């Protein structure tokens, strides 16, 4: 439907709306997958009555699509809007080091973004977690586990580059 996956799991409708600012549409599907895009052909496979739009699992092969220009995503309670958006600065997080990671045993289980996230964007996406890690081509993971170094440290991280490195992570506290 949309090629840009903003988050692979666990995104609420509100979080998808935030992640997809600047795009015309955002569908939320499966277990909180969040996509962003401007294409208006999202209905090409037909409509469905099987969506659980407010649930943690929207449904398999269905999507709740929101038009950001005319629809406000539903919220369960009023949300205070800050007068200025918080911005992650180097003083708001600390570099903890470069560590190895393994596909079958990730250091952090919550993937906030699958690609193209800067260090600052990871910090913002992982607000509420103690740690965040930036990997590969801008993958962003969040977690609270203190054992992120269990696979060992590494000297192969390119923390400021667009590709951090394969199965290595720049970890921040």
DAQUINOR-V374498 format. One record per helix or strand of 3 or more residues. SS is the DSSP state (H for helix, E for strand). FROM is the first residue (numbers start at 1). LEN is the number of residues. If there is no record, write none. Layout:
SS	FROM	LEN
SS	FROM	LEN
This chain:
E	4	4
H	13	7
E	25	5
E	33	5
E	63	5
H	90	3
E	95	6
E	110	4
H	119	7
E	131	5
E	139	5
E	168	5
